[in-house]
Amino acid sequence: EKMNIFKKTILTVLASLLLIGNAYSDTIKIGTEGAYPPWNSKDASGNLIGFEVELAQELCAIMKHECTIVEQDWDGMIPALLMRKFDAIMAGMSITAERQKTITFSQGYADEVAALAVMKGSSLESMDTPEGINLTLGGSAVKKTLKTLTAALAGKTVCTQTGTIHQNFLESGDVGKVNVRTYKTQDEVNLDLTSGRCDVALAAAVAFTDYADKSGKPVVLVGPTFSGGAFGNGVGVGLRKEDTKLEKDFNKNSVTMSAAERQKSQKKIQNSKIEIQRIERELREDIDIRRREEIGKLQQQINKSIESLAKKEKYDLILYQG
């Protein structure tokens, strides 16, 4: 349910994948991790599933080209792309200046905000911070929040996945000297958080809410959500720098909605996003079971509305380059 909402509410999608077929005569290979739900994961049979897997399949169907989605460990993702083990990365990879030194990215196809998570009952639940901060914008409110986080995290063990923007932030000094414990996968982070080996963890907010919903564990988000700065500028498809023709082809051939259609669609989607954000805030407050059921019904209504819009416009929304 959450995956469908996440999938349908993206505002733009990198259409470079529509033209990758121009550069490759055989099957296009797309690398993903398979261990970062709801972005990408595996089902009980070991098949790759998740938002990005579905998105990649849709794009490949639209461009009428055979595609293969392959599994790759996160810490070897960029090296494998450069070694031509696959042609593109769709693995919840944020667009950062550091990564752009090595590879290039499509326009972002989704936003990703990060958050801290603890087990319910943690003393960190009492942190007084704004709902979200953008490190790129900065300002007195951001500085005050970072100071609050520095004091709160002092002496705490903070767990996160290795080689991520979240590790980079924790080691940047923005929240002081932090005792960081890194893991190969987000699943391992989740397990050690719930077992008590981590005082707090940092990852994409949706990774924690997805885990809490599916596992039933009392994992709750605390503090602000994070964006900008070390957290990058959205999630995009990673490509080799020499594949410049892909973006040129994309810019020339991407399908664009009319201004009126775009305004109408974006208004509906924005309203849905606002409603989803309200729902997530209520989930953070540990609302009762009956309220959760009410929210589930509302989520289904939102899904149906957005899915109907996507079908009506024949995926123009997904293809639009904002």
C-alpha positions in Angstrom: 0.0 0.0 0.0 2.7 2.4 1.1 4.8 1.4 -2.0 1.9 2.2 -4.3 1.5 5.7 -2.7 5.2 6.3 -2.9 5.3 5.2 -6.6 2.4 7.3 -7.8 3.3 10.5 -6.0 6.7 11.2 -7.6 6.6 14.4 -9.5 9.1 13.6 -12.2 10.9 10.6 -13.5 14.2 10.3 -15.3 13.3 9.5 -18.9 16.9 8.7 -19.9 16.0 5.1 -19.5 13.6 5.5 -22.4 16.5 6.1 -24.7 19.2 3.8 -23.3 18.2 1.4 -26.0 19.7 3.8 -28.5 23.1 3.2 -27.0 22.9 -0.5 -26.4 22.0 -3.1 -29.0 21.1 -5.9 -26.6 19.3 -6.1 -23.2 19.6 -3.1 -21.0 20.9 -4.0 -17.5 19.7 -2.0 -14.5 21.5 -2.5 -11.2 19.6 -2.4 -7.9 20.5 -3.5 -4.4 17.5 -5.6 -3.5 17.9 -4.8 0.2 16.4 -1.3 0.7 12.6 -1.5 1.0 10.4 0.0 -0.1 12.7 1.3 -2.9 14.0 -2.2 -3.7 14.0 -5.6 -2.0 13.3 -9.3 -2.5 10.3 -11.4 -1.9 10.2 -14.8 -0.2 11.2 -16.5 -3.5 14.2 -14.2 -4.0 12.7 -12.1 -6.8 13.5 -8.4 -6.9 10.6 -6.2 -6.0 9.9 -2.7 -4.9 9.1 0.8 -6.1 12.2 1.1 -8.3 11.9 -2.4 -9.7 8.3 -1.6 -10.8 9.3 1.8 -12.2 12.1 0.3 -14.2 9.8 -2.3 -15.6 7.2 0.3 -16.6 9.8 2.4 -18.3 11.2 -0.5 -20.2 7.7 -1.5 -21.4 7.0 2.0 -22.6 10.3 2.2 -24.6 9.5 -1.3 -25.9 13.0 -2.6 -25.1 14.0 -5.7 -23.2 15.5 -5.0 -19.8 17.1 -7.1 -17.1 17.3 -5.9 -13.5 20.3 -7.3 -11.7 21.2 -7.4 -8.0 24.4 -5.7 -6.8 25.7 -5.0 -3.3 25.4 -1.3 -2.4 29.1 -0.7 -1.6 30.0 -2.0 -5.1 27.2 -0.3 -7.0 29.2 2.5 -8.6 32.3 0.4 -9.3 30.1 -2.2 -11.1 28.5 0.5 -13.2 31.9 1.8 -14.3 33.1 -1.8 -15.0 30.0 -2.1 -17.3 28.4 -5.0 -15.4 25.2 -3.0 -16.0 24.1 0.2 -17.7 22.2 2.2 -15.1 21.6 2.3 -11.4 18.2 2.5 -9.8 18.9 1.8 -6.2 17.6 4.7 -4.1 20.8 6.6 -4.9 20.8 10.2 -4.0 22.3 12.8 -6.3 25.3 14.3 -4.5 28.3 16.4 -5.6 30.7 13.7 -4.4 29.1 11.0 -6.5 28.9 13.3 -9.5 32.7 13.4 -9.5 32.6 9.8 -10.7 29.3 9.3 -12.5 26.4 11.4 -13.8 22.8 11.3 -12.9 19.5 11.7 -14.6 17.1 14.3 -13.4 15.7 13.1 -10.0 12.7 10.8 -10.1 11.9 10.9 -6.4 12.6 12.9 -3.3 14.1 11.2 -0.3 14.1 12.7 3.2 16.1 11.1 6.0 15.2 10.6 9.6 16.4 9.3 12.9 14.5 6.3 14.3 14.4 4.8 17.8 12.4 2.1 19.7 9.3 3.5 21.4 10.1 4.6 24.9 13.6 6.1 24.0 14.6 9.3 25.8 15.2 10.7 22.3 11.5 10.9 21.7 11.4 14.1 23.8 13.7 16.0 21.4 12.3 19.5 20.6 13.0 20.1 17.0 11.2 21.4 13.9 9.5 18.9 11.6 12.2 19.1 9.0 15.4 21.0 8.1 17.2 21.7 4.8 20.9 21.8 5.2 21.4 23.7 1.9 19.2 26.5 3.0 20.8 26.8 6.4 19.8 29.6 8.8 19.5 30.1 12.5 16.7 27.4 12.8 19.0 24.8 11.2 21.9 25.7 13.4 19.8 25.5 16.5 18.5 22.1 15.5 21.9 20.7 14.8 23.0 22.0 18.2 20.0 20.1 19.8 20.9 17.0 17.9 24.6 17.2 18.9 23.6 17.2 22.6 21.0 14.5 22.1 23.3 12.1 20.3 26.3 12.6 22.5 27.3 9.2 23.9 24.7 7.3 21.8 25.5 4.6 19.3 24.0 5.6 15.9 23.6 2.9 13.3 23.4 3.4 9.6 24.2 1.7 6.3 27.8 2.0 5.0 28.7 4.1 2.0 25.5 6.2 2.2 24.7 9.9 2.5 23.5 9.1 6.1 27.0 7.9 7.1 28.5 10.9 5.4 26.3 13.2 7.4 27.0 11.5 10.8 30.8 11.7 10.1 30.6 15.4 8.8 30.8 16.9 12.3 27.5 18.7 11.9 26.2 16.9 15.0 29.5 16.6 16.8 31.6 13.5 17.2 29.2 10.6 16.9 29.7 6.9 17.7 28.7 5.6 14.3 28.2 1.8 13.7 27.9 0.9 10.0 26.2 -2.1 8.4 26.2 -3.6 4.9 22.4 -3.5 4.5 19.5 -1.5 5.8 17.9 -4.8 7.0 20.9 -5.3 9.3 20.4 -1.7 10.7 16.8 -2.4 11.4 17.5 -5.7 13.2 20.2 -4.2 15.5 18.0 -1.2 16.2 15.1 -3.5 17.4 17.5 -5.8 19.3 18.9 -2.8 21.3 22.4 -2.8 19.9 21.7 0.7 18.5 20.4 3.6 20.5 19.2 5.3 17.3 19.5 4.8 13.6 19.6 7.1 10.5 18.2 6.2 7.1 15.5 7.3 4.6 12.3 8.0 6.7 10.3 5.7 4.4 12.7 2.8 5.1 11.8 3.0 8.8 8.1 3.4 8.4 8.0 0.6 5.9 9.9 -1.7 8.3 7.7 -0.7 11.2 4.5 -1.4 9.3 5.6 -4.8 8.0 7.3 -6.1 11.1 5.0 -4.6 13.7 8.0 -3.5 15.7 7.5 -0.2 17.7 10.0 1.8 15.7 9.3 5.5 15.7 10.8 8.5 14.0 12.3 11.3 16.1 13.7 14.7 15.5 13.5 16.5 12.2 13.5 15.0 8.7 16.7 15.9 6.8 17.3 17.1 3.2 19.8 19.2 1.2 23.5 19.4 2.0 25.0 16.0 2.6 21.7 14.4 1.8 21.8 15.4 -1.9 19.2 16.6 -4.3 16.7 13.8 -4.7 17.2 10.3 -6.1 18.2 9.8 -9.8 19.4 7.1 -12.2 23.1 6.7 -12.1 24.9 6.6 -15.5 28.4 6.6 -16.8 29.7 10.0 -17.6 30.7 9.1 -21.2 27.0 8.2 -22.0 26.2 11.8 -22.7 24.0 10.8 -25.7 21.4 9.4 -23.3 20.5 12.7 -21.8 20.6 14.5 -25.2 18.2 11.8 -26.6 16.0 12.1 -23.6 15.7 15.9 -23.8 14.8 15.6 -27.5 12.3 12.8 -27.2 10.7 12.9 -23.8 6.9 13.2 -23.7 5.7 16.4 -22.2 2.2 17.3 -21.0 0.6 20.6 -21.9 0.8 23.4 -19.3 -2.9 23.0 -18.4 -2.6 19.2 -18.0 0.6 19.6 -16.0 -1.0 22.2 -13.6 -4.1 20.0 -13.1 -2.1 16.8 -12.4 0.4 18.4 -10.2 -2.3 20.1 -8.1 -4.0 16.7 -7.5 -0.7 15.0 -6.7 0.3 17.9 -4.3 -3.0 17.5 -2.5 -2.4 13.8 -2.1 1.2 14.4 -0.9 -0.1 16.8 1.8 -2.7 14.2 2.9 0.0 11.5 3.0 2.3 13.7 5.1 -0.6 14.3 7.5 -1.1 10.6 7.8 2.5 9.9 8.5 2.6 12.6 11.2 -0.3 10.8 12.9 1.4 7.5 12.7 4.4 9.0 14.5 2.0 9.8 17.4 1.1 6.2 18.0 -2.6 6.5 17.2 -5.0 3.8 18.1 -6.0 0.8 16.0 -9.3 2.1 14.8 -7.6 5.3 13.6 -5.0 3.3 11.7 -7.8 1.4 9.9 -9.4 4.7 9.0 -6.1 5.9 7.6 -5.7 2.7 5.7 -9.0 3.3 4.0 -8.0 6.9 3.2 -4.7 5.7 1.7 -6.6 3.3 -0.6 -8.8 6.2 -1.7 -5.7 8.3 -2.5 -4.2 5.3 -4.4 -7.3 4.8 -6.5 -7.5 8.6 -7.3 -3.9 8.8 -8.4 -4.0 5.5 -10.3 -7.1 6.7 -12.1 -5.3 9.9 -13.1 -2.2 8.0 -14.3 -4.3 5.7 -16.5 -6.3 8.6 -17.9 -3.3 10.4 -19.0 -1.6 7.3 -20.3 1.5 7.7 -18.1 2.3 11.2 -19.3 2.8 12.1 -15.7 5.5 9.5 -15.2 7.2 10.6 -18.4 7.1 14.3 -17.8 10.4 16.0 -17.3 9.7 18.8 -14.8 
